[in-house]
Amino acid sequence: MSTTGVPALPGWSRPPHLVVDLRGAPGSVSWRLPDTGPAAAPIPCVVLADRAGCAEFAVLQETLHRLGVPSVRVDAESVTSLRLSTEVAGAGPDPAAHDAAGRAPAAGGRACGVLDLDGRRIAPTVVWARHFSPRAMPVTPGAARALLRAESWDAFVRQLSSLAPVSLPGNRPGRLEQLAGAAAAGIRVPRTVVTTRPAEAAAAMPDGKVVVKVVGEHFVETAPGLLTGIFPEITSRAELLRRPALDYPVIVQEHVEHDAELRVYHVAGDVHGYAVGKRAPDSPWREEAGVTVTAVAVPPAAADAVRRLANLWGLTYGAFDLLLSAGDVVFLEVNADGDWRWFETKAGGRAVSTAAALAARTLHLAALGDAGPPPPLELVDFLLLDTRTARTAGSGR
């Protein structure tokens, strides 16, 4: 990570951003499939798509393998080298004709589609894509060709859900949709103004601190593998009143004084929480050693809010940022691609990794029409203890 020579961006009083360089992380395709002959029926499996260098799916795939669930994991950096073919229209599915037609039966009468990927025939049962972006893919000569290639692969990966009975994380509501939805659901949110004129927004805020953040993602990828993080900034109302107008919108929010900050992970209805102590919003990136992360029981009101919002937005997985303020639960945002290994490593334990493995296995079996009981948590924890992990280099912390 580096901030050398990075000037302040318009709208921020200082460089609140830093550069994360992922260009040294080699992409790969990782197969965890049983050995079959070339004429065999397609193998029902979980499909995982992520960025090279992110630890979450490496852990998840290895655990699924140990639980007997086939999978394939593809990194965005290597996807352009894949050979693929799939039929998405034609005769209606015949769940009873798995061997003859090459379809795997799925729950609810929906069949898994068939994908020929690098010469291997698979039937995706669960598709989970995260951190995927056309900006991640290697550049080729010719701007039009490079954009066409990158955006075509990105569109295909994002639409793989049409071939599988289940896709994760679910819907991806934007930050403004999140705030409006939470407020409509009766959950407290900070007072918020979206504006190109920060000074006018500050005038509408009470005296004290205010928060400035981007409307879109906290990272922009200026070149493949080179990410610039634009993190929320806490400043004073008086300072914001002096800022000039911008040529892009930002979010201005009241700063909510709070007793605790929580990161709560929702995984298929299961919730796991961490109390986070940090000096500033960008501390996990700038001063990691000074950040404290402690696994905690999620307060009932917070768990209820998370489950209600996940159900409202159709999220199977989501990393929720909440505040506890004088007994109230305050919703800040949810990241559908939020990393969890960093929090697990800081706090110790593998609660979210375990929940993700169990959820993926359950969804995979349900797609096959087998809703048998999942393995006990103790077994998954034991398997995870022997899984090698890498420090996450993703952008969803």
C-alpha positions in Angstrom: 0.0 0.0 0.0 1.3 3.5 -0.8 0.2 7.1 -0.5 3.4 8.6 -1.9 2.7 11.4 -4.3 -1.0 11.1 -4.1 -2.7 14.5 -3.9 -5.9 15.2 -2.1 -9.0 14.6 -4.2 -11.6 17.4 -4.8 -14.0 17.2 -1.9 -11.6 16.0 0.7 -9.4 18.3 2.9 -6.4 15.9 2.8 -5.6 12.6 1.0 -8.0 10.2 2.7 -7.1 7.6 0.1 -4.3 5.2 -0.5 -3.2 2.9 -3.3 -3.4 -0.9 -3.0 -1.3 -2.7 -5.6 -2.6 -6.2 -6.5 -0.6 -6.4 -9.7 1.8 -9.0 -8.2 -1.0 -11.5 -7.4 -1.2 -14.1 -10.1 -4.7 -15.2 -11.2 -5.6 -18.9 -11.4 -8.3 -21.4 -12.0 -8.6 -23.9 -9.1 -10.4 -27.2 -9.7 -11.8 -29.4 -6.9 -13.7 -31.9 -9.0 -13.9 -35.7 -8.8 -12.0 -37.6 -11.6 -14.4 -38.6 -14.5 -14.1 -39.8 -18.0 -14.5 -37.5 -21.0 -18.0 -38.8 -21.8 -19.3 -38.5 -18.2 -22.3 -36.4 -17.3 -21.7 -32.8 -16.1 -20.5 -32.5 -12.5 -22.7 -30.5 -10.3 -20.5 -28.0 -8.4 -20.2 -24.7 -6.7 -18.6 -21.9 -8.8 -16.6 -19.2 -7.0 -15.3 -16.0 -8.7 -13.1 -13.5 -6.9 -9.9 -11.5 -7.2 -6.4 -13.0 -6.9 -5.0 -12.4 -3.5 -8.3 -12.5 -1.6 -8.2 -15.2 1.1 -12.0 -15.9 1.5 -12.7 -18.2 -1.4 -9.4 -20.1 -1.1 -10.5 -21.1 2.4 -14.1 -21.7 1.4 -13.1 -23.9 -1.6 -10.7 -26.0 0.4 -13.3 -26.5 3.1 -16.0 -27.5 0.6 -13.5 -30.0 -0.9 -13.0 -31.6 2.6 -16.8 -31.7 3.0 -17.2 -33.5 -0.3 -18.6 -30.6 -2.3 -17.1 -30.2 -5.8 -16.1 -26.6 -6.8 -14.2 -24.5 -9.3 -12.7 -21.1 -8.3 -11.8 -18.5 -10.9 -9.9 -15.3 -10.3 -10.7 -12.2 -12.3 -7.1 -11.8 -13.4 -7.1 -15.2 -15.2 -10.7 -15.3 -16.6 -9.8 -14.0 -20.0 -7.7 -17.2 -20.7 -10.7 -19.5 -20.2 -12.4 -21.5 -23.0 -16.1 -21.8 -22.4 -19.4 -22.7 -24.0 -22.9 -23.0 -22.7 -26.4 -23.3 -24.1 -28.8 -20.9 -22.5 -31.9 -21.4 -24.7 -33.5 -24.3 -26.4 -35.7 -27.2 -25.3 -37.2 -26.9 -21.8 -35.3 -28.6 -18.9 -36.0 -32.3 -18.2 -34.8 -32.9 -14.6 -35.2 -36.6 -15.1 -32.8 -36.8 -18.0 -29.6 -36.0 -16.3 -27.4 -38.6 -18.0 -28.9 -38.2 -21.5 -29.3 -34.4 -21.7 -26.5 -33.5 -19.3 -28.6 -31.6 -16.8 -28.4 -31.9 -13.0 -31.9 -31.8 -11.4 -32.5 -29.0 -9.0 -34.8 -28.2 -6.2 -38.2 -26.6 -7.1 -38.1 -28.0 -10.6 -35.3 -25.7 -11.8 -32.4 -27.5 -13.5 -28.8 -26.5 -13.4 -27.4 -25.3 -16.7 -24.4 -26.9 -18.2 -21.1 -25.1 -18.7 -18.1 -26.4 -20.7 -15.2 -24.7 -19.0 -11.7 -25.5 -20.3 -12.9 -28.8 -21.6 -14.6 -29.8 -18.3 -18.4 -30.1 -18.2 -19.9 -28.8 -15.0 -23.5 -27.9 -13.8 -23.3 -24.9 -11.5 -25.4 -25.5 -8.4 -24.3 -22.3 -6.5 -22.6 -19.3 -8.0 -20.9 -16.8 -5.8 -19.0 -13.8 -7.3 -17.4 -11.0 -5.4 -14.9 -8.2 -6.1 -15.5 -8.8 -9.8 -14.8 -5.9 -12.1 -13.9 -5.5 -15.8 -11.1 -3.1 -14.6 -9.3 -6.1 -13.1 -8.7 -7.8 -16.4 -5.4 -7.5 -18.2 -5.2 -4.7 -20.8 -4.8 -5.7 -24.5 -3.8 -3.4 -27.4 -6.7 -1.4 -28.7 -9.0 0.5 -26.4 -12.3 -0.8 -27.9 -11.1 -4.4 -28.0 -9.8 -4.2 -24.4 -13.1 -2.8 -23.2 -15.2 -5.3 -25.2 -13.2 -8.2 -23.8 -13.2 -7.1 -20.2 -16.9 -6.1 -20.1 -18.0 -9.3 -21.9 -16.3 -11.5 -19.3 -17.6 -9.4 -16.4 -21.1 -9.6 -17.8 -20.9 -13.3 -18.3 -19.6 -14.0 -14.8 -22.3 -11.8 -13.2 -25.0 -13.6 -15.2 -23.8 -17.1 -14.4 -26.6 -17.1 -11.9 -28.9 -17.9 -14.7 -27.3 -21.3 -15.0 -27.6 -22.1 -11.3 -30.5 -22.5 -8.9 -28.8 -20.3 -6.4 -26.5 -17.3 -6.6 -24.7 -15.3 -3.9 -24.5 -12.8 -2.4 -28.0 -11.8 -3.7 -29.1 -8.3 -4.6 -26.6 -5.4 -4.4 -28.5 -2.3 -3.2 -26.6 0.9 -3.6 -25.7 3.0 -0.6 -28.6 5.4 -1.1 -31.0 2.5 -1.6 -29.7 1.0 1.6 -30.3 4.2 3.7 -33.7 4.7 2.2 -34.7 1.1 2.8 -33.4 1.0 6.3 -35.2 4.2 7.2 -38.5 3.0 5.7 -38.1 -0.2 7.8 -38.0 1.9 10.9 -34.2 1.4 11.5 -32.3 4.5 12.5 -29.9 5.9 10.0 -27.7 9.0 10.2 -29.1 12.2 8.8 -27.9 12.2 5.2 -27.6 14.6 2.3 -26.3 13.7 -1.2 -24.9 16.7 -2.9 -22.4 18.3 -5.2 -22.3 21.3 -2.8 -20.8 20.1 0.5 -21.1 23.5 2.1 -24.8 23.7 1.6 -25.1 20.2 3.0 -23.1 21.2 6.1 -25.4 24.2 6.6 -28.3 21.7 7.0 -26.4 19.7 9.6 -26.3 20.3 13.4 -23.1 21.7 14.9 -20.3 19.2 15.5 -18.7 16.5 13.4 -19.8 15.4 9.9 -18.9 12.5 7.7 -18.1 12.7 4.0 -18.1 9.6 1.9 -18.4 8.5 -1.7 -21.7 7.5 -3.3 -20.3 4.4 -5.0 -17.6 1.9 -4.1 -14.8 2.9 -1.7 -12.2 1.7 -4.3 -11.6 2.7 -7.9 -9.3 0.7 -10.1 -7.3 3.1 -12.2 -5.4 0.3 -13.9 -5.7 -3.5 -13.7 -4.6 -4.4 -10.1 -4.0 -0.8 -9.0 -6.8 0.3 -6.6 -7.2 3.7 -5.0 -9.3 3.7 -1.8 -11.5 6.7 -1.2 -12.5 6.3 2.5 -15.0 8.2 4.6 -13.6 11.3 6.2 -14.7 12.7 9.6 -14.4 16.5 9.7 -16.1 19.5 11.4 -19.2 21.2 10.1 -17.3 24.5 10.2 -14.5 23.1 7.9 -17.1 21.6 5.5 -18.8 25.0 5.2 -15.7 26.3 3.5 -15.4 23.7 0.8 -16.1 24.5 -2.8 -18.7 22.9 -5.1 -17.8 19.6 -6.8 -18.4 18.1 -10.2 -19.5 14.8 -8.7 -21.9 13.9 -5.8 -20.8 12.9 -2.3 -22.7 11.8 0.8 -22.6 14.1 3.8 -23.9 12.6 7.0 -24.1 13.6 10.6 -21.5 12.0 12.8 -23.4 9.7 15.3 -21.8 9.5 18.7 -21.9 5.9 19.7 -21.0 3.4 22.4 -19.9 0.6 20.0 -19.2 0.0 16.4 -20.1 -3.5 15.0 -19.4 -5.4 11.9 -22.1 -8.1 11.6 -22.0 -10.8 9.0 -25.2 -12.3 7.7 -24.8 -15.7 6.1 -28.0 -17.4 5.0 -29.9 -16.2 8.1 -26.9 -16.8 10.5 -25.3 -13.7 12.1 -21.8 -13.3 13.5 -20.6 -10.1 15.1 -17.3 -8.2 15.8 -16.8 -5.1 17.9 -14.4 -2.8 16.2 -12.2 -0.2 17.8 -10.4 2.3 15.5 -9.3 5.9 15.5 -10.6 6.8 12.0 -12.6 5.1 9.2 -9.4 4.3 7.2 -7.5 2.9 10.2 -7.8 -0.7 9.0 -5.8 0.2 6.0 -3.4 2.9 7.4 -2.8 1.7 10.9 -3.9 -1.9 11.1 -2.0 -2.6 14.3 -4.0 0.0 16.2 -7.4 -1.5 15.3 -9.0 -3.9 17.7 -11.5 -6.5 16.6 -13.3 -8.7 19.2 -15.8 -11.4 18.5 -19.1 -10.6 20.3 -22.6 -11.9 20.6 -24.8 -9.8 18.3 -27.3 -7.9 20.4 -30.9 -9.1 19.7 -32.0 -5.7 18.3 -29.0 -5.6 16.0 -29.5 -9.2 14.8 -33.2 -8.5 14.1 -32.2 -5.4 12.1 -29.7 -7.3 10.0 -32.0 -10.2 9.3 -34.9 -7.8 8.4 -32.7 -5.8 6.0 -31.1 -8.9 4.4 -34.6 -10.2 3.8 -35.8 -6.9 2.4 -32.9 -6.7 -0.1 -32.7 -10.4 -0.9 -29.1 -10.8 0.6 -27.9 -14.3 1.4 -24.6 -12.8 2.4 -23.7 -9.3 3.6 -21.2 -7.5 5.8 -23.2 -4.9 7.9 -21.7 -1.9 9.6 -23.7 -0.8 12.6 -23.4 1.6 15.5 -24.9 1.1 19.0 -25.9 4.5 20.3 -27.7 5.0 23.6 -29.6 1.8 23.1 -30.4 2.4 19.4 -29.1 0.4 16.5 -27.9 2.7 13.8 -27.4 1.3 10.3 -24.5 2.7 8.3 -24.2 0.4 5.2 -23.9 -3.2 4.0 -21.1 -4.5 1.8 -22.2 -7.5 -0.3 -18.6 -8.2 -1.1 -17.2 -7.5 2.4 -14.1 -9.5 3.4 -14.3 -11.6 6.5 -10.9 -13.3 6.9 -9.3 -10.1 8.1 -11.8 -9.7 10.9 -11.4 -13.4 11.8 -7.7 -13.2 11.9 -7.7 -10.1 14.1 -10.2 -11.6 16.5 -9.3 -15.2 16.3 -11.7 -18.0 15.3 -13.4 -18.9 12.1 -17.1 -18.3 12.7 -17.9 -16.7 9.4 -15.8 -19.1 7.4 -17.6 -22.0 9.0 -21.0 -20.4 8.3 -20.1 -19.7 4.7 -19.0 -23.3 4.2 -22.1 -24.7 5.8 -24.4 -22.4 3.8 -22.7 -23.2 0.5 -22.9 -27.0 1.2 -26.5 -26.7 2.2 -27.4 -24.8 -1.0 -25.5 -27.2 -3.1 -27.3 -30.2 -1.7 -30.7 -28.5 -2.0 -30.0 -27.8 -5.7 -29.5 -31.5 -6.1 -32.7 -32.3 -4.3 -30.8 -33.6 -1.2 -31.7 -31.5 1.8 -29.8 -33.8 4.2 -28.5 -32.4 7.5 -25.2 -30.4 7.3 -22.2 -31.7 9.1 -21.8 -30.6 12.8 -20.1 -27.3 13.4 -17.3 -29.0 15.2 -16.3 -31.0 12.1 -16.2 -27.8 9.9 -14.1 -26.0 12.5 -11.7 -29.0 12.6 -11.4 -28.9 8.8 -10.8 -25.2 8.8 -8.0 -25.5 11.3 -5.9 -27.3 8.7 -6.7 -24.8 5.9 -3.8 -22.6 4.8 -4.9 -18.9 4.4 -3.3 -15.8 2.9 -3.7 -12.3 4.1 -6.6 -10.7 2.1 -5.7 -8.1 -0.5 -9.3 -7.4 -1.5 -11.2 -4.2 -1.4 -14.3 -5.1 0.7 -13.0 -4.8 4.2 
